[in-house]
Amino acid sequence: MDLPAIWFVIIAVLWAGFFFLEGFDFGVGVLAIAVTRDEDERTQALEAIGPVWDADEVWLITAAAAIFAAFPRWYAELFAAAYLPLLLVIVGLVVRAVSIEYRLKRASRRWQRRWDIGIAIASASLPFLFGVLWAGLLQGLPLQASGEPTTLTGLEIISWYSVLGGLVVLAFSLAHGAAFLALKTLDPIRSRVRAWAARLSALSCVLMALFAAWTFAQFSRADAVALATGLVSVVALAGALLATIRDRAGLAFVLDGVAIIGYVAMIFTALAPNAIPSSIDPAADLTLAQAAAAPYPLMVMTIVAAIAFPIVLAYQGWSFWVFRQRVARPMTVSPAA
């Protein structure tokens, strides 16, 4: 396997890690409003992700930086064609971070409620936008035979297919967040969230089956591996549904993660050997070799990644172990207006 192919796999792993870790953060951000009945319960739900959500966000920064460093032309073409969704992603990340940090700065129910709405809106929009981005990339951009794109509007990735891709990632995130809350909280939230987890796993399974079939039929060049990874995701979500029904939240959480990994594997398998397919001329596809950086920086980056990646994984595992206890309902704050 050559260096561009290795970095293509590394980038896929980084995005899978991001969707796995930030997926339940996004899901909790939405469910903190949907499954709770007062501000104290919302605080309880959000405290479940409090020690980890900002560290999980680092996976996004690393994944984007890896595309920029390893495949600069891929980065340039993608960001030019998707600047509007990416601008909304940046706004969503800022709103979510500010809302989480500010919601308890004043002992006021009204103050908390406003920031909770900000968390929910940002947490729902971000996974949807990321799903639209990757599905839109898979359907291709209008690259010409010269290798240059046609005049771009910033909306080239928007289609019914990419919207379905966004709904898949949103449903994944909600189901993953529900399983995480079932693991991390005590009753009454835990009892309530189990019912949500079952419904969301069923919804995710249906959406993923539709997305996998559409991808195989139209955008994967009938790649059997892409179909297989999509089916793995569907089966994992069905297993998560059964695990939730049997009150095995830990198994459901793991299977949701398998489903997310299967989704990312399907996207990247269907893309290869291209970084960006051309939607107007297959001969104009931007291949990994054409998009890659020079061999020397790729080699240096590979050495750095081989050293740093195990350290990052060890830290992530340590942080989850330290904060593994279930979160109880917090002390009641002053009900100021």
C-alpha positions in Angstrom: 0.0 0.0 0.0 1.5 3.4 -1.0 1.5 6.5 1.2 -1.6 8.2 -0.4 -3.6 5.0 0.2 -2.3 4.8 3.8 -3.4 8.3 4.5 -6.7 7.7 2.9 -7.3 4.9 5.4 -6.0 7.1 8.3 -8.4 9.9 7.3 -11.2 7.3 7.2 -10.2 6.2 10.7 -10.2 9.8 12.0 -13.7 10.5 10.7 -15.0 7.2 12.1 -13.5 8.2 15.5 -15.1 11.6 15.2 -18.5 10.2 14.4 -18.3 7.5 17.1 -17.2 9.9 19.9 -18.9 13.2 18.9 -21.9 11.2 17.7 -23.2 10.5 21.2 -22.3 14.0 22.2 -24.6 15.3 19.5 -27.3 12.9 20.4 -27.2 13.8 24.1 -27.3 17.5 23.1 -30.7 16.9 21.4 -32.0 14.3 23.9 -31.2 16.6 26.8 -34.3 18.5 25.8 -36.4 15.7 24.4 -36.2 13.2 27.3 -36.0 15.5 30.3 -38.7 17.3 32.2 -36.9 20.2 33.9 -33.6 22.1 33.9 -32.1 19.9 36.6 -32.6 16.8 34.5 -31.1 18.6 31.5 -28.1 19.4 33.6 -27.9 15.7 34.6 -28.0 14.6 30.9 -25.4 17.2 29.8 -23.1 16.4 32.7 -22.8 12.9 31.2 -20.8 14.4 28.3 -19.3 17.3 30.2 -15.8 15.7 30.8 -15.4 14.5 27.2 -17.2 16.5 24.6 -14.5 19.1 23.9 -11.8 16.4 23.7 -14.0 14.5 21.2 -14.1 17.6 19.0 -10.3 17.3 18.5 -11.0 14.4 16.2 -12.7 16.7 13.8 -9.8 19.2 13.8 -7.3 16.4 13.2 -9.4 14.8 10.4 -9.7 18.1 8.6 -6.0 18.9 9.1 -5.1 15.5 7.8 -7.0 16.1 4.6 -5.3 19.5 4.2 -1.8 18.1 4.8 -2.0 14.8 3.0 -4.4 15.8 0.1 -4.2 19.5 -0.4 -6.0 19.5 -3.7 -8.8 17.4 -2.3 -9.1 19.9 0.6 -9.2 22.9 -1.8 -11.8 21.4 -4.2 -14.1 20.1 -1.4 -14.1 23.3 0.7 -14.7 25.4 -2.4 -17.7 23.3 -3.4 -19.2 23.1 0.1 -18.4 26.4 1.7 -22.0 27.1 2.7 -22.5 23.8 4.7 -19.0 24.2 6.1 -19.8 27.7 7.2 -22.9 26.4 9.0 -20.8 23.7 10.6 -18.5 26.4 12.1 -21.4 28.4 13.3 -22.9 25.2 14.9 -19.7 24.3 16.6 -19.4 27.8 18.1 -23.0 27.9 19.3 -22.8 24.5 20.9 -19.5 25.3 22.7 -20.7 28.6 24.0 -24.1 27.2 25.0 -22.6 24.3 27.0 -20.1 26.7 28.8 -22.6 29.5 29.5 -25.8 27.6 30.5 -24.8 27.4 34.2 -23.2 30.8 34.5 -26.4 32.2 36.0 -28.8 30.5 38.4 -31.8 31.4 36.2 -34.3 28.9 34.7 -34.9 31.2 31.7 -31.2 31.7 31.1 -30.6 27.9 31.2 -33.5 27.2 28.9 -32.3 29.5 26.2 -28.8 28.0 26.1 -30.3 24.5 26.2 -32.2 25.3 23.0 -29.0 26.5 21.4 -27.3 23.2 22.4 -30.2 21.2 20.9 -30.3 23.1 17.6 -26.5 22.9 17.1 -26.3 19.3 18.1 -29.0 18.3 15.6 -27.7 20.4 12.7 -24.0 19.4 13.0 -24.4 15.6 12.3 -26.9 16.4 9.6 -24.5 18.7 7.9 -21.6 16.3 8.1 -23.8 13.6 6.6 -24.8 15.9 3.7 -21.1 16.8 3.2 -19.9 13.2 2.8 -22.8 11.9 0.8 -22.6 15.0 -1.4 -18.9 14.3 -2.0 -19.6 10.7 -2.9 -22.1 11.8 -5.6 -19.3 13.9 -7.1 -18.5 17.5 -8.0 -18.6 19.0 -11.5 -14.9 18.5 -12.3 -13.9 19.1 -16.0 -11.4 17.1 -18.0 -8.8 19.9 -17.3 -9.1 18.9 -13.6 -10.6 22.3 -12.8 -14.2 22.6 -11.4 -16.9 24.4 -13.3 -18.3 27.6 -11.8 -19.3 26.7 -8.2 -22.3 28.0 -6.3 -21.4 26.3 -3.0 -24.5 24.1 -3.2 -23.2 21.4 -5.5 -23.3 18.8 -2.8 -27.0 19.4 -2.0 -29.4 16.7 -3.4 -32.0 14.2 -2.2 -29.2 11.7 -1.8 -27.0 13.9 0.3 -30.1 14.9 2.5 -30.7 11.2 3.1 -27.0 10.9 4.1 -27.5 13.7 6.5 -30.6 12.1 8.0 -28.6 8.8 8.5 -25.9 10.5 10.5 -28.4 12.4 12.5 -30.3 9.3 13.3 -27.1 7.5 14.2 -26.1 10.2 16.5 -29.5 10.3 18.3 -29.5 6.5 18.8 -25.9 6.6 19.9 -26.6 9.4 22.4 -29.6 7.5 23.8 -27.5 4.4 24.4 -24.9 6.6 26.1 -27.4 8.2 28.4 -28.8 4.8 29.3 -25.3 3.9 30.4 -24.4 7.1 32.1 -27.5 8.3 33.9 -29.8 7.1 36.7 -33.6 6.9 36.8 -35.9 8.6 35.9 -33.9 9.7 32.8 -32.5 6.2 32.2 -36.0 4.6 32.0 -37.3 7.3 29.7 -34.3 7.2 27.3 -34.5 3.4 26.8 -37.8 3.9 24.9 -36.2 6.6 22.8 -33.2 4.4 22.1 -35.3 1.6 20.7 -37.3 3.9 18.3 -34.1 5.7 17.2 -32.3 2.4 16.5 -35.2 1.2 14.4 -35.3 4.6 12.5 -31.5 4.5 11.9 -31.7 0.9 10.6 -34.4 1.8 8.0 -32.6 5.0 6.9 -29.2 3.2 6.6 -30.7 0.4 4.6 -32.1 2.9 2.1 -28.9 4.8 2.0 -26.7 1.7 1.5 -29.0 0.5 -1.4 -28.9 3.9 -3.1 -25.2 4.1 -2.7 -24.6 0.7 -4.1 -26.9 1.2 -7.1 -25.8 4.7 -8.2 -22.6 5.9 -6.5 -20.3 3.0 -5.7 -19.7 1.6 -9.2 -21.4 -1.6 -7.9 -18.6 -2.1 -5.4 -19.3 -5.3 -3.4 -17.2 -4.2 -0.5 -19.1 -0.9 -0.2 -22.3 -2.9 -0.2 -20.9 -5.3 2.5 -19.9 -2.5 4.8 -23.3 -0.9 4.4 -25.0 -4.2 5.3 -22.7 -4.5 8.4 -24.0 -1.1 9.5 -27.6 -2.2 9.0 -27.2 -5.4 10.8 -25.4 -3.6 13.7 -28.3 -1.2 14.1 -30.7 -4.1 14.1 -28.6 -5.7 16.8 -28.6 -2.4 18.8 -32.4 -2.4 18.6 -32.6 -5.9 20.1 -30.0 -5.1 22.7 -32.0 -2.0 23.8 -35.2 -4.0 24.0 -33.3 -6.5 26.3 -31.9 -3.6 28.4 -28.3 -4.2 27.4 -27.3 -0.5 26.9 -23.6 -1.3 26.8 -24.0 -3.7 23.9 -26.3 -1.3 22.1 -23.7 1.5 22.5 -21.0 -0.8 21.0 -23.2 -1.9 18.1 -24.1 1.8 17.3 -20.4 2.4 17.1 -20.0 -0.6 14.7 -22.8 0.9 12.6 -21.0 4.3 12.4 -17.8 2.6 11.4 -19.6 0.6 8.7 -21.1 3.9 7.4 -17.7 5.6 7.1 -16.1 2.5 5.6 -18.9 2.4 3.0 -18.3 6.0 2.0 -14.6 5.7 1.7 -14.7 2.3 0.0 -17.1 3.8 -2.6 -14.9 6.8 -3.1 -11.6 4.9 -3.7 -9.5 5.2 -5.7 -10.8 8.7 -6.1 -10.7 11.7 -3.7 -13.5 13.4 -5.6 -15.5 11.8 -8.4 -16.5 14.0 -11.3 -20.3 14.3 -11.7 -19.9 15.3 -15.4 -17.0 13.3 -16.8 -15.7 10.1 -15.2 -12.4 10.7 -17.0 -12.0 13.9 -14.9 -12.2 12.1 -11.5 -9.6 13.5 -9.0 -7.7 10.5 -7.9 -5.9 10.0 -4.6 -2.5 10.1 -6.4 -3.4 13.4 -8.1 -4.6 15.0 -4.9 -1.8 13.8 -2.6 1.1 15.8 -1.2 4.7 15.0 -2.1 6.1 11.7 -0.8 8.5 13.3 1.8 5.9 15.2 3.8 3.6 12.2 3.7 6.5 10.1 5.1 7.1 12.5 7.9 3.4 12.7 8.7 3.2 8.9 8.8 6.0 8.7 11.4 4.4 11.4 13.5 1.0 9.7 13.3 2.5 6.3 14.3 3.9 7.9 17.5 1.0 10.2 18.4 -2.0 8.1 17.6 -1.5 5.5 20.3 -1.0 8.3 22.8 -4.2 9.9 21.8 -6.1 6.6 22.1 -4.6 5.9 25.5 -5.6 9.4 26.8 -9.1 9.0 25.4 -9.5 5.6 27.1 -8.1 6.9 30.3 -10.6 9.9 30.4 -13.6 7.6 29.8 -12.4 5.3 32.6 -11.9 8.1 35.0 -15.4 9.5 34.3 -17.2 6.2 34.0 -19.6 6.7 36.9 -23.3 7.3 36.3 -24.4 10.9 36.7 -27.1 11.7 39.3 -29.6 14.5 39.4 -27.8 17.7 40.4 -28.7 20.0 43.3 -31.6 22.2 42.5 -30.6 25.8 41.5 -32.4 28.9 42.5 -35.5 29.2 40.3 -34.8 32.8 39.4 -36.6 34.2 36.3 
